[in-house]
Amino acid sequence: MTSVKTFHIRGEFRKRKRKIPFGKYVRAISEKDAIEHIYNTLGSKHKVKRNMIYINPKDIREITNPDEIKNQVVKTFAVEDDLTIPKRK
């Protein structure tokens, strides 16, 4: 059984002749899946093509200590084992 890991990915994307830096925490099974998630997220939220997103392989690191995660949602998924989704009223 594979386990889900937390990755911190840093890079930059170009939009209107400007370089915009980013850093994201991603939960994925592998490093390849985490990069794919970054491409999908930036493409849908910022309308950036994949060839305009630059990720240096040195800027991808796996987070083993949950206290390093700054995004509260990702941290909750990394720490909690049994999450329940609240019902809508």
C-alpha positions as CSV (number, residue, x, y, z in Angstrom):
1,M,0.0,0.0,0.0
2,T,1.3,3.4,-0.9
3,S,1.2,6.3,1.4
4,V,0.4,9.9,0.6
5,K,3.3,12.3,1.2
6,T,3.5,16.1,1.6
7,F,5.7,18.1,-0.8
8,H,6.7,21.7,-0.8
9,I,7.2,22.9,-4.4
10,R,8.6,26.3,-5.3
11,G,8.9,27.9,-8.7
12,E,7.7,30.7,-10.9
13,F,5.4,31.3,-13.8
14,R,5.3,33.9,-16.5
15,K,2.3,36.0,-17.1
16,R,2.2,39.2,-19.1
17,K,6.0,39.4,-19.4
18,R,6.4,39.2,-15.6
19,K,7.8,36.4,-13.5
20,I,5.6,35.5,-10.5
21,P,7.1,33.3,-7.8
22,F,5.0,30.7,-6.0
23,G,5.4,28.1,-3.2
24,K,2.8,25.5,-2.6
25,Y,2.3,22.6,-0.3
26,V,0.8,19.5,-2.0
27,R,-0.3,16.1,-0.8
28,A,0.5,13.4,-3.4
29,I,1.7,9.9,-3.7
30,S,4.8,10.7,-5.7
31,E,6.9,13.7,-6.8
32,K,5.6,13.4,-10.3
33,D,1.9,13.5,-9.1
34,A,2.7,16.6,-7.0
35,I,4.2,18.4,-10.1
36,E,1.1,17.5,-12.1
37,H,-1.1,18.9,-9.4
38,I,0.8,22.2,-9.5
39,Y,0.4,22.4,-13.3
40,N,-3.4,21.7,-12.9
41,T,-3.9,24.2,-10.1
42,L,-1.9,27.1,-11.7
43,G,-3.5,26.4,-15.1
44,S,-7.0,26.6,-13.7
45,K,-6.6,29.4,-11.3
46,H,-4.3,31.7,-13.2
47,K,-4.9,30.5,-16.8
48,V,-1.2,29.7,-17.3
49,K,0.0,27.2,-19.9
50,R,2.3,24.4,-18.8
51,N,5.2,25.7,-20.8
52,M,5.1,29.0,-18.8
53,I,5.5,27.3,-15.4
54,Y,9.1,26.7,-14.3
55,I,9.9,24.3,-11.4
56,N,13.5,23.6,-10.5
57,P,13.9,20.0,-9.4
58,K,16.1,21.3,-6.4
59,D,13.1,23.3,-5.2
60,I,10.9,20.2,-4.6
61,R,11.2,18.7,-1.2
62,E,9.3,16.1,0.8
63,I,8.1,17.3,4.2
64,T,8.4,14.7,6.9
65,N,7.7,17.0,9.9
66,P,4.1,18.2,9.9
67,D,5.1,21.3,11.9
68,E,6.9,22.7,8.9
69,I,3.6,22.9,6.9
70,K,2.2,26.4,6.9
71,N,-1.0,25.7,5.0
72,Q,-3.6,24.7,7.6
73,V,-5.7,22.5,5.3
74,V,-2.7,20.5,4.1
75,K,-1.4,20.2,7.6
76,T,-4.8,18.8,8.8
77,F,-4.8,16.2,6.1
78,A,-1.2,15.3,6.9
79,V,-1.8,14.9,10.7
80,E,-5.3,13.5,11.0
81,D,-5.9,9.9,10.3
82,D,-9.7,9.8,10.5
83,L,-11.3,12.9,9.0
84,T,-15.1,13.3,8.8
85,I,-16.7,15.6,6.4
86,P,-19.4,17.7,8.0
87,K,-22.9,17.4,6.6
88,R,-24.6,20.3,5.0
89,K,-27.8,21.6,6.4
